[in-house]
């Protein structure tokens, strides 16, 4: 099922609007450098600040740009079930084979509420569903038992993006979920540890900038080439760590891509550029790695 490196795409902006040319170039670079698939309009794509029409338009553009080279997993999660269903229907109509469904944030539903929310979305579509548990942003995690219930009740719920930072939780998910249900790392720096206990890849932020390096790391880990995977992890770790600690995603990745001239680096409020001192720290990491 979902195995490999999937890029959580940034949404480039220019003069307040979506920079379609930069987005097209970004998608091309992903597939030219070994990325398995792309994930438009997740957190990294600044989905909270896009209008509904922009959200839908970016997903349509991603499908158009991908040209069948790999799966497009539309970010269509919401803390309103009706909204998630509406966005999922649009993604399905655009040609997405799967959608990423984050745990409803802020309203903090019970495990039963989570189950009913995801089941309603799954029942509304033919798209495959990748659950997304990110307690640091949502205030709740998707319980292992709820993921198991969904896998049993909904044939199209097939994977989970796990961003807890906990290897033990990945152990629990792999042990409890049925064969064929995959776990994907939601944190670049945890990719190798998660794969070592049964995850099958990553939905990556860093691969916006370093698609080949992230793809090579994941491929080595999945091939059980531990010496190579460990060497690549150690080389990349300073950058992956910087992306986590310097500012909230997607501020650091957009800053790095702007430094390399890939995008303009514009953000939408409430996200703002990093302080100058942090930008210099990021620049130093990039220079040490030769990026």
Phi and psi in degrees as GROMACS dihedral restraints (atoms count N, CA, C in turn):
[ dihedral_restraints ]
;  ai    aj    ak    al  type     phi  dphi    fc
    3     4     5     6     1   -92.5    20    10
    4     5     6     7     1   108.9    20    10
    6     7     8     9     1  -143.6    20    10
    7     8     9    10     1   123.3    20    10
    9    10    11    12     1   130.0    20    10
   10    11    12    13     1  -151.7    20    10
   12    13    14    15     1  -116.1    20    10
   13    14    15    16     1   121.2    20    10
   15    16    17    18     1  -118.8    20    10
   16    17    18    19     1   126.4    20    10
   18    19    20    21     1   -90.0    20    10
   19    20    21    22     1   123.3    20    10
   21    22    23    24     1   -79.1    20    10
   22    23    24    25     1    96.1    20    10
   24    25    26    27     1   -66.9    20    10
   25    26    27    28     1   139.6    20    10
   27    28    29    30     1   -72.6    20    10
   28    29    30    31     1   160.2    20    10
   30    31    32    33     1  -108.1    20    10
   31    32    33    34     1   107.2    20    10
   33    34    35    36     1   -71.4    20    10
   34    35    36    37     1   138.5    20    10
   36    37    38    39     1  -118.9    20    10
   37    38    39    40     1   150.5    20    10
   39    40    41    42     1  -146.3    20    10
   40    41    42    43     1   123.4    20    10
   42    43    44    45     1    54.8    20    10
   43    44    45    46     1    38.2    20    10
   45    46    47    48     1    86.7    20    10
   46    47    48    49     1    -8.5    20    10
   48    49    50    51     1  -114.9    20    10
   49    50    51    52     1   165.3    20    10
   51    52    53    54     1   -68.6    20    10
   52    53    54    55     1   129.5    20    10
   54    55    56    57     1   -88.1    20    10
   55    56    57    58     1    91.6    20    10
   57    58    59    60     1   -65.5    20    10
   58    59    60    61     1   -35.9    20    10
   60    61    62    63     1   -63.7    20    10
   61    62    63    64     1   -44.8    20    10
   63    64    65    66     1   -65.2    20    10
   64    65    66    67     1   -36.9    20    10
   66    67    68    69     1   -65.0    20    10
   67    68    69    70     1   -43.9    20    10
   69    70    71    72     1   -61.1    20    10
   70    71    72    73     1   -43.9    20    10
   72    73    74    75     1   -63.2    20    10
   73    74    75    76     1   -38.3    20    10
   75    76    77    78     1   -63.3    20    10
   76    77    78    79     1   -46.7    20    10
   78    79    80    81     1   -62.8    20    10
   79    80    81    82     1   -43.9    20    10
   81    82    83    84     1   -58.3    20    10
   82    83    84    85     1   -43.8    20    10
   84    85    86    87     1   -63.0    20    10
   85    86    87    88     1   -34.1    20    10
   87    88    89    90     1   -62.2    20    10
   88    89    90    91     1   -51.9    20    10
   90    91    92    93     1   -73.0    20    10
   91    92    93    94     1   -27.6    20    10
   93    94    95    96     1   -71.6    20    10
   94    95    96    97     1   -16.0    20    10
   96    97    98    99     1  -118.0    20    10
   97    98    99   100     1    29.6    20    10
   99   100   101   102     1    87.4    20    10
  100   101   102   103     1     8.5    20    10
  102   103   104   105     1   -71.1    20    10
  103   104   105   106     1   140.6    20    10
  105   106   107   108     1   -75.0    20    10
  106   107   108   109     1   -42.8    20    10
  108   109   110   111     1  -163.1    20    10
  109   110   111   112     1   175.6    20    10
  111   112   113   114     1  -127.8    20    10
  112   113   114   115     1   152.2    20    10
  114   115   116   117     1  -128.3    20    10
  115   116   117   118     1    92.8    20    10
  117   118   119   120     1   -81.0    20    10
  118   119   120   121     1   151.1    20    10
  120   121   122   123     1    61.5    20    10
  121   122   123   124     1    42.9    20    10
  123   124   125   126     1   -94.1    20    10
  124   125   126   127     1  -157.7    20    10
  126   127   128   129     1   -58.0    20    10
  127   128   129   130     1   -43.4    20    10
  129   130   131   132     1   -62.5    20    10
  130   131   132   133     1   -29.8    20    10
  132   133   134   135     1   -84.3    20    10
  133   134   135   136     1     9.9    20    10
  135   136   137   138     1    57.4    20    10
  136   137   138   139     1    41.5    20    10
  138   139   140   141     1   -55.8    20    10
  139   140   141   142     1   -34.2    20    10
  141   142   143   144     1   -62.8    20    10
  142   143   144   145     1   -21.9    20    10
  144   145   146   147     1  -103.9    20    10
  145   146   147   148     1     2.3    20    10
  147   148   149   150     1   -89.0    20    10
  148   149   150   151     1   142.8    20    10
  150   151   152   153     1   -69.2    20    10
  151   152   153   154     1   164.2    20    10
  153   154   155   156     1   -54.8    20    10
  154   155   156   157     1   -44.8    20    10
  156   157   158   159     1   -66.3    20    10
  157   158   159   160     1   -39.7    20    10
  159   160   161   162     1   -64.0    20    10
  160   161   162   163     1   -43.5    20    10
  162   163   164   165     1   -55.2    20    10
  163   164   165   166     1   -50.1    20    10
  165   166   167   168     1   -66.4    20    10
  166   167   168   169     1   -37.7    20    10
  168   169   170   171     1   -66.6    20    10
  169   170   171   172     1   -38.7    20    10
  171   172   173   174     1   -65.4    20    10
  172   173   174   175     1   -39.9    20    10
  174   175   176   177     1   -65.1    20    10
  175   176   177   178     1   -43.1    20    10
  177   178   179   180     1   -59.8    20    10
  178   179   180   181     1   -42.4    20    10
  180   181   182   183     1   -65.1    20    10
  181   182   183   184     1   -39.3    20    10
  183   184   185   186     1   -62.6    20    10
  184   185   186   187     1   -43.5    20    10
  186   187   188   189     1   -63.2    20    10
  187   188   189   190     1   -42.9    20    10
  189   190   191   192     1   -61.3    20    10
  190   191   192   193     1   -43.6    20    10
  192   193   194   195     1   -71.9    20    10
  193   194   195   196     1   -33.3    20    10
  195   196   197   198     1   -65.1    20    10
  196   197   198   199     1   -34.0    20    10
  198   199   200   201     1    52.4    20    10
  199   200   201   202     1    38.0    20    10
  201   202   203   204     1    75.1    20    10
  202   203   204   205     1     9.1    20    10
  204   205   206   207     1   -76.7    20    10
  205   206   207   208     1   -15.0    20    10
  207   208   209   210     1  -178.2    20    10
  208   209   210   211     1   167.6    20    10
  210   211   212   213     1   -65.9    20    10
  211   212   213   214     1   144.3    20    10
  213   214   215   216     1  -110.4    20    10
  214   215   216   217     1   118.9    20    10
  216   217   218   219     1  -108.3    20    10
  217   218   219   220     1   101.6    20    10
  219   220   221   222     1   -74.7    20    10
  220   221   222   223     1   134.2    20    10
  222   223   224   225     1   -78.8    20    10
  223   224   225   226     1   104.9    20    10
  225   226   227   228     1  -127.5    20    10
  226   227   228   229     1    18.2    20    10
  228   229   230   231     1   -74.7    20    10
  229   230   231   232     1   158.1    20    10
  231   232   233   234     1  -160.8    20    10
  232   233   234   235     1   166.3    20    10
  234   235   236   237     1   -93.0    20    10
  235   236   237   238     1     6.8    20    10
  237   238   239   240     1  -116.9    20    10
  238   239   240   241     1   124.1    20    10
  240   241   242   243     1   -62.2    20    10
  241   242   243   244     1   -41.7    20    10
  243   244   245   246     1   -61.5    20    10
  244   245   246   247     1   -39.8    20    10
  246   247   248   249     1   -65.7    20    10
  247   248   249   250     1   -43.5    20    10
  249   250   251   252     1   -61.3    20    10
  250   251   252   253     1   -39.2    20    10
  252   253   254   255     1   -66.4    20    10
  253   254   255   256     1   -42.1    20    10
  255   256   257   258     1   -63.0    20    10
  256   257   258   259     1   -46.5    20    10
  258   259   260   261     1   -66.6    20    10
  259   260   261   262     1   -35.8    20    10
  261   262   263   264     1   -66.5    20    10
  262   263   264   265     1   -40.6    20    10
  264   265   266   267     1   -61.3    20    10
  265   266   267   268     1   -40.8    20    10
  267   268   269   270     1   -65.3    20    10
  268   269   270   271     1   -41.5    20    10
  270   271   272   273     1   -64.7    20    10
  271   272   273   274     1   -39.9    20    10
  273   274   275   276     1   -64.0    20    10
  274   275   276   277     1   -43.1    20    10
  276   277   278   279     1   -64.0    20    10
  277   278   279   280     1   -30.7    20    10
  279   280   281   282     1   -74.9    20    10
  280   281   282   283     1   -19.4    20    10
  282   283   284   285     1   114.3    20    10
  283   284   285   286     1    10.9    20    10
  285   286   287   288     1   -67.4    20    10
  286   287   288   289     1   140.6    20    10
  288   289   290   291     1   -89.6    20    10
  289   290   291   292     1   -18.4    20    10
  291   292   293   294     1  -150.2    20    10
  292   293   294   295     1   161.4    20    10
  294   295   296   297     1  -133.3    20    10
  295   296   297   298     1   150.9    20    10
  297   298   299   300     1  -100.9    20    10
  298   299   300   301     1   124.1    20    10
  300   301   302   303     1  -117.2    20    10
  301   302   303   304     1   103.1    20    10
  303   304   305   306     1   -74.5    20    10
  304   305   306   307     1   152.7    20    10
  306   307   308   309     1   -62.2    20    10
  307   308   309   310     1   135.6    20    10
  309   310   311   312     1   -54.4    20    10
  310   311   312   313     1   127.6    20    10
  312   313   314   315     1   -98.0    20    10
  313   314   315   316     1   155.1    20    10
  315   316   317   318     1    74.2    20    10
  316   317   318   319     1   -48.6    20    10
  318   319   320   321     1   -80.3    20    10
  319   320   321   322     1   -11.5    20    10
  321   322   323   324     1    51.1    20    10
  322   323   324   325     1    64.5    20    10
  324   325   326   327     1   -68.3    20    10
  325   326   327   328     1   159.0    20    10
  327   328   329   330     1   -70.8    20    10
  328   329   330   331     1   168.6    20    10
  330   331   332   333     1   -53.9    20    10
  331   332   333   334     1   -38.8    20    10
  333   334   335   336     1   -66.8    20    10
  334   335   336   337     1   -38.8    20    10
  336   337   338   339     1   -63.5    20    10
  337   338   339   340     1   -40.0    20    10
  339   340   341   342     1   -61.4    20    10
  340   341   342   343     1   -45.7    20    10
  342   343   344   345     1   -59.8    20    10
  343   344   345   346     1   -48.3    20    10
  345   346   347   348     1   -66.0    20    10
  346   347   348   349     1   -36.4    20    10
  348   349   350   351     1   -61.4    20    10
  349   350   351   352     1   -55.1    20    10
  351   352   353   354     1   -66.5    20    10
  352   353   354   355     1   -35.6    20    10
  354   355   356   357     1   -64.8    20    10
  355   356   357   358     1   -40.4    20    10
  357   358   359   360     1   -62.9    20    10
  358   359   360   361     1   -40.7    20    10
  360   361   362   363     1   -66.2    20    10
  361   362   363   364     1   -46.1    20    10
  363   364   365   366     1   -61.2    20    10
  364   365   366   367     1   -40.9    20    10
  366   367   368   369     1   -68.6    20    10
  367   368   369   370     1   -18.5    20    10
  369   370   371   372     1   -87.2    20    10
  370   371   372   373     1    -6.7    20    10
  372   373   374   375     1  -143.2    20    10
  373   374   375   376     1   159.0    20    10
  375   376   377   378     1   -92.4    20    10
  376   377   378   379     1    -9.4    20    10
  378   379   380   381     1   -64.1    20    10
  379   380   381   382     1   149.2    20    10
  381   382   383   384     1   -74.7    20    10
  382   383   384   385     1   148.5    20    10
  384   385   386   387     1  -111.1    20    10
  385   386   387   388     1   126.8    20    10
  387   388   389   390     1  -109.2    20    10
  388   389   390   391     1   113.8    20    10
  390   391   392   393     1   -69.9    20    10
  391   392   393   394     1   155.8    20    10
  393   394   395   396     1  -137.0    20    10
  394   395   396   397     1   109.2    20    10
  396   397   398   399     1  -104.3    20    10
  397   398   399   400     1   112.7    20    10
  399   400   401   402     1  -140.1    20    10
  400   401   402   403     1    77.1    20    10
  402   403   404   405     1   -58.9    20    10
  403   404   405   406     1   -27.9    20    10
  405   406   407   408     1   -63.6    20    10
  406   407   408   409     1   -25.5    20    10
  408   409   410   411     1  -103.3    20    10
  409   410   411   412     1   -31.5    20    10
  411   412   413   414     1   -95.1    20    10
  412   413   414   415     1   -19.2    20    10
  414   415   416   417     1    85.1    20    10
  415   416   417   418     1    -9.7    20    10
  417   418   419   420     1  -141.7    20    10
  418   419   420   421     1   159.8    20    10
  420   421   422   423     1  -114.1    20    10
  421   422   423   424     1   162.4    20    10
  423   424   425   426     1   -83.5    20    10
  424   425   426   427     1   112.5    20    10
  426   427   428   429     1   -59.5    20    10
  427   428   429   430     1   148.4    20    10
  429   430   431   432     1   -54.9    20    10
  430   431   432   433     1   -42.3    20    10
  432   433   434   435     1   -63.6    20    10
  433   434   435   436     1   -34.9    20    10
  435   436   437   438     1   -70.0    20    10
  436   437   438   439     1   -40.5    20    10
  438   439   440   441     1   -61.0    20    10
  439   440   441   442     1   -39.9    20    10
  441   442   443   444     1   -65.4    20    10
  442   443   444   445     1   -45.1    20    10
  444   445   446   447     1   -58.0    20    10
  445   446   447   448     1   -43.2    20    10
  447   448   449   450     1   -66.3    20    10
  448   449   450   451     1   -41.8    20    10
  450   451   452   453     1   -61.0    20    10
  451   452   453   454     1   -35.7    20    10
  453   454   455   456     1   -77.3    20    10
  454   455   456   457     1   -35.1    20    10
  456   457   458   459     1   -88.4    20    10
  457   458   459   460     1   -24.4    20    10
  459   460   461   462     1  -128.9    20    10
  460   461   462   463     1   105.3    20    10
  462   463   464   465     1   -59.9    20    10
  463   464   465   466     1   -23.5    20    10
  465   466   467   468     1   -91.9    20    10
  466   467   468   469     1     2.3    20    10
  468   469   470   471     1   -89.5    20    10
  469   470   471   472     1   107.0    20    10
  471   472   473   474     1  -125.1    20    10
  472   473   474   475     1    -5.8    20    10
  474   475   476   477     1  -160.3    20    10
  475   476   477   478     1   165.3    20    10
  477   478   479   480     1  -140.4    20    10
  478   479   480   481     1   133.2    20    10
  480   481   482   483     1   -89.7    20    10
  481   482   483   484     1   118.8    20    10
  483   484   485   486     1  -108.7    20    10
  484   485   486   487     1   114.1    20    10
  486   487   488   489     1  -123.3    20    10
  487   488   489   490     1    39.0    20    10
  489   490   491   492     1   -86.1    20    10
  490   491   492   493     1   -20.7    20    10
  492   493   494   495     1    78.5    20    10
  493   494   495   496     1    10.0    20    10
  495   496   497   498     1  -109.3    20    10
  496   497   498   499     1   114.9    20    10
  498   499   500   501     1   -65.1    20    10
  499   500   501   502     1   -35.7    20    10
  501   502   503   504     1   -61.9    20    10
  502   503   504   505     1   -39.3    20    10
  504   505   506   507     1   -66.1    20    10
  505   506   507   508     1   -36.7    20    10
  507   508   509   510     1   -63.6    20    10
  508   509   510   511     1   -41.8    20    10
  510   511   512   513     1   -54.4    20    10
  511   512   513   514     1   -46.3    20    10
  513   514   515   516     1   -64.3    20    10
  514   515   516   517     1   -43.2    20    10
  516   517   518   519     1   -63.4    20    10
  517   518   519   520     1   -47.5    20    10
  519   520   521   522     1   -61.9    20    10
  520   521   522   523     1   -38.6    20    10
  522   523   524   525     1   -70.6    20    10
  523   524   525   526     1   -33.3    20    10
  525   526   527   528     1   -93.0    20    10
  526   527   528   529     1   -29.5    20    10
  528   529   530   531     1   -81.8    20    10
  529   530   531   532     1   153.7    20    10
  531   532   533   534     1   -69.4    20    10
  532   533   534   535     1   160.1    20    10
  534   535   536   537     1   -57.2    20    10
  535   536   537   538     1   138.6    20    10
  537   538   539   540     1    94.2    20    10
  538   539   540   541     1   -18.3    20    10
  540   541   542   543     1   -83.9    20    10
  541   542   543   544     1   123.0    20    10
  543   544   545   546     1  -104.4    20    10
  544   545   546   547     1   153.5    20    10
  546   547   548   549     1  -115.1    20    10
  547   548   549   550     1   128.6    20    10
  549   550   551   552     1  -115.9    20    10
  550   551   552   553     1   136.7    20    10
  552   553   554   555     1   -67.7    20    10
  553   554   555   556     1   139.2    20    10
  555   556   557   558     1  -104.1    20    10
  556   557   558   559     1     3.7    20    10
  558   559   560   561     1  -127.8    20    10
  559   560   561   562     1   122.9    20    10
  561   562   563   564     1   -56.2    20    10
  562   563   564   565     1   -43.1    20    10
  564   565   566   567     1   -69.9    20    10
  565   566   567   568     1   -16.0    20    10
  567   568   569   570     1   -99.8    20    10
  568   569   570   571     1     6.0    20    10
  570   571   572   573     1   -59.1    20    10
  571   572   573   574     1   -52.6    20    10
  573   574   575   576     1   -64.4    20    10
  574   575   576   577     1   -47.9    20    10
  576   577   578   579     1   -58.5    20    10
  577   578   579   580     1   -40.4    20    10
  579   580   581   582     1   -67.1    20    10
  580   581   582   583     1   -43.9    20    10
  582   583   584   585     1   -63.1    20    10
  583   584   585   586     1   -33.8    20    10
  585   586   587   588     1   -62.8    20    10
  586   587   588   589     1   -21.6    20    10
  588   589   590   591     1  -113.3    20    10
  589   590   591   592     1    13.6    20    10
  591   592   593   594     1   124.8    20    10
  592   593   594   595     1    -5.6    20    10
  594   595   596   597     1   -66.4    20    10
  595   596   597   598     1   159.5    20    10
  597   598   599   600     1  -116.3    20    10
  598   599   600   601     1    14.1    20    10
  600   601   602   603     1   155.4    20    10
  601   602   603   604     1  -159.6    20    10
  603   604   605   606     1  -146.4    20    10
  604   605   606   607     1   144.4    20    10
  606   607   608   609     1   -99.8    20    10
  607   608   609   610     1   107.5    20    10
  609   610   611   612     1  -106.0    20    10
  610   611   612   613     1   139.7    20    10
  612   613   614   615     1   -86.9    20    10
  613   614   615   616     1   -45.2    20    10
  615   616   617   618     1   -59.9    20    10
  616   617   618   619     1   -28.9    20    10
  618   619   620   621     1   -68.2    20    10
  619   620   621   622     1   -11.2    20    10
  621   622   623   624     1   -57.2    20    10
  622   623   624   625     1   -37.5    20    10
  624   625   626   627     1   -97.1    20    10
  625   626   627   628     1   -40.3    20    10
  627   628   629   630     1  -126.7    20    10
  628   629   630   631     1    63.8    20    10
  630   631   632   633     1   -62.0    20    10
  631   632   633   634     1   -42.0    20    10
  633   634   635   636     1   -66.1    20    10
  634   635   636   637     1   -42.2    20    10
  636   637   638   639     1   -64.7    20    10
  637   638   639   640     1   -43.1    20    10
  639   640   641   642     1   -67.7    20    10
  640   641   642   643     1   -39.7    20    10
  642   643   644   645     1   -63.6    20    10
  643   644   645   646     1   -41.7    20    10
  645   646   647   648     1   -64.5    20    10
  646   647   648   649     1   -40.2    20    10
  648   649   650   651     1   -61.5    20    10
  649   650   651   652     1   -47.8    20    10
  651   652   653   654     1   -65.6    20    10
  652   653   654   655     1   -43.1    20    10
  654   655   656   657     1   -61.7    20    10
  655   656   657   658     1   -40.9    20    10
  657   658   659   660     1   -64.9    20    10
  658   659   660   661     1   -43.3    20    10
  660   661   662   663     1   -64.5    20    10
  661   662   663   664     1   -42.7    20    10
  663   664   665   666     1   -69.1    20    10
  664   665   666   667     1   -24.8    20    10
  666   667   668   669     1   -86.6    20    10
  667   668   669   670     1     5.8    20    10
  669   670   671   672     1    62.0    20    10
  670   671   672   673     1    26.8    20    10
  672   673   674   675     1   -90.1    20    10
  673   674   675   676     1    75.1    20    10
  675   676   677   678     1   -61.9    20    10
  676   677   678   679     1   -42.3    20    10
  678   679   680   681     1   -58.1    20    10
  679   680   681   682     1   -44.5    20    10
  681   682   683   684     1   -67.1    20    10
  682   683   684   685     1   -45.4    20    10
  684   685   686   687     1   -62.3    20    10
  685   686   687   688     1   -41.5    20    10
  687   688   689   690     1   -66.6    20    10
  688   689   690   691     1   -40.2    20    10
  690   691   692   693     1   -62.6    20    10
  691   692   693   694     1   -43.8    20    10
  693   694   695   696     1   -68.5    20    10
  694   695   696   697     1   -38.5    20    10
  696   697   698   699     1   -60.7    20    10
  697   698   699   700     1   -46.0    20    10
  699   700   701   702     1   -63.8    20    10
  700   701   702   703     1   -37.5    20    10
  702   703   704   705     1   -66.0    20    10
  703   704   705   706     1   -41.4    20    10
  705   706   707   708     1   -84.5    20    10
  706   707   708   709     1   -18.7    20    10
  708   709   710   711     1   -55.6    20    10
  709   710   711   712     1   -41.5    20    10
  711   712   713   714     1   -56.5    20    10
  712   713   714   715     1   -37.6    20    10
  714   715   716   717     1   -73.4    20    10
  715   716   717   718     1   -44.8    20    10
  717   718   719   720     1   -62.3    20    10
  718   719   720   721     1   -37.5    20    10
  720   721   722   723     1   -67.6    20    10
  721   722   723   724     1   -40.3    20    10
  723   724   725   726     1   -61.9    20    10
  724   725   726   727     1   -40.7    20    10
  726   727   728   729     1   -60.1    20    10
  727   728   729   730     1   -32.4    20    10
  729   730   731   732     1   -79.8    20    10
  730   731   732   733     1   -38.5    20    10
  732   733   734   735     1   -97.4    20    10
  733   734   735   736     1   -21.1    20    10
  735   736   737   738     1   -75.7    20    10
  736   737   738   739     1   -33.3    20    10
  738   739   740   741     1  -170.9    20    10
  739   740   741   742     1   175.8    20    10
  741   742   743   744     1   -73.7    20    10
  742   743   744   745     1   140.6    20    10
  744   745   746   747     1   -61.8    20    10
  745   746   747   748     1   136.4    20    10
  747   748   749   750     1  -102.3    20    10
  748   749   750   751     1    23.1    20    10
  750   751   752   753     1   -59.4    20    10
  751   752   753   754     1   -50.5    20    10
  753   754   755   756     1   -65.5    20    10
  754   755   756   757     1   -41.0    20    10
  756   757   758   759     1   -66.9    20    10
  757   758   759   760     1   -37.9    20    10
  759   760   761   762     1   -67.1    20    10
  760   761   762   763     1   -37.4    20    10
  762   763   764   765     1   -63.6    20    10
  763   764   765   766     1   -42.7    20    10
  765   766   767   768     1   -64.5    20    10
  766   767   768   769     1   -41.9    20    10
  768   769   770   771     1   -67.2    20    10
  769   770   771   772     1   -34.6    20    10
  771   772   773   774     1   -67.5    20    10
  772   773   774   775     1   -39.8    20    10
  774   775   776   777     1   -61.1    20    10
  775   776   777   778     1   -31.4    20    10
  777   778   779   780     1   -87.8    20    10
  778   779   780   781     1    -4.7    20    10
  780   781   782   783     1    81.1    20    10
  781   782   783   784     1    18.6    20    10
  783   784   785   786     1   -82.6    20    10
  784   785   786   787     1   -34.5    20    10
  786   787   788   789     1  -142.3    20    10
  787   788   789   790     1   172.0    20    10
  789   790   791   792     1   -76.1    20    10
  790   791   792   793     1   -24.9    20    10
  792   793   794   795     1    88.7    20    10
  793   794   795   796     1     4.9    20    10
  795   796   797   798     1   -63.5    20    10
  796   797   798   799     1   145.8    20    10
  798   799   800   801     1  -124.2    20    10
  799   800   801   802     1   163.7    20    10
  801   802   803   804     1  -111.2    20    10
  802   803   804   805     1   138.3    20    10
  804   805   806   807     1   -55.9    20    10
  805   806   807   808     1   140.5    20    10
  807   808   809   810     1   -89.0    20    10
  808   809   810   811     1     7.1    20    10
  810   811   812   813     1   -80.3    20    10
  811   812   813   814     1   137.6    20    10
  813   814   815   816     1  -132.3    20    10
  814   815   816   817     1   160.1    20    10
  816   817   818   819     1   -61.4    20    10
  817   818   819   820     1   155.7    20    10
  819   820   821   822     1   -64.9    20    10
  820   821   822   823     1   152.8    20    10
  822   823   824   825     1   -60.2    20    10
  823   824   825   826     1   153.1    20    10
  825   826   827   828     1   -56.8    20    10
  826   827   828   829     1   -39.7    20    10
  828   829   830   831     1   -62.7    20    10
  829   830   831   832     1   -38.4    20    10
  831   832   833   834     1   -71.6    20    10
  832   833   834   835     1   -35.3    20    10
  834   835   836   837     1   -62.0    20    10
  835   836   837   838     1   -39.7    20    10
  837   838   839   840     1   -67.7    20    10
  838   839   840   841     1   -36.7    20    10
  840   841   842   843     1   -63.3    20    10
  841   842   843   844     1   -42.7    20    10
  843   844   845   846     1   -64.7    20    10
  844   845   846   847     1   -42.6    20    10
  846   847   848   849     1   -59.4    20    10
  847   848   849   850     1   -39.8    20    10
  849   850   851   852     1   -65.1    20    10
  850   851   852   853     1   -41.4    20    10
  852   853   854   855     1   -62.4    20    10
  853   854   855   856     1   -44.8    20    10
  855   856   857   858     1   -61.9    20    10
  856   857   858   859     1   -40.5    20    10
  858   859   860   861     1   -67.2    20    10
  859   860   861   862     1   -39.0    20    10
  861   862   863   864     1   -63.2    20    10
  862   863   864   865     1   -32.5    20    10
  864   865   866   867     1   -89.9    20    10
  865   866   867   868     1    -1.2    20    10
  867   868   869   870     1    72.4    20    10
  868   869   870   871     1    27.0    20    10
